[in-house]
């Protein structure tokens, strides 16, 4: 629920003034779920006056896990722990300790992830600067590669030119042969025509 809804509900029903522990427990739980900071003092007072594990253990969990009560949960337990039954005291202490361990693990994991991310970013953004000798060798390799590429291109161009020349030579030979055949044919026809007219 929103904080406005909780406030209006409390003003209408006067829940904060009830003496019923069951109702108080449920009201405090709902308020802590909604991170209502104005309920903290009432919760602390209730934890100091109530010893039943049915109420105090869940409320300590909610208090520790909430944004508004996480810091005061341990202080409250240290203040009132002697009033609780030894079994309740032990179980609540374990609960609070587990919350702390979980937070520490999350912080360590987050720090490790950030460190890995930073290293990756450094490798990407800040590449290794080569030494002068490495740079010279690298430049020479690049120059050789470029020279090889230029030579290959020159050879390809020359090869294409030679191919075109050969094609042109073949075309010229074919044209000349055709011309000779045509001229020869015309000459044979002409001679035959003259011979025919002569002996007619």
Secondary structure, DSSP 8 states (H G I E B T S, - for coil): --HHHHHHHHHHH-GGG---HHHHHHHHHHHHHTT-GGGHHHHHHHHHH---HHHHHHHHHHHHHSTTTHHHHHHHHHHHGGGS-HHHHHHHHHHHHHHHHHHHHHHHHHHHHHHHHHHHHHHHHS-----HHHHHHHHHHHHHHHHHHHHHHHHHHHHHHHHHHHHHHHHHHHHHHHHHHHHHHHHHHHHHHHHHHH--
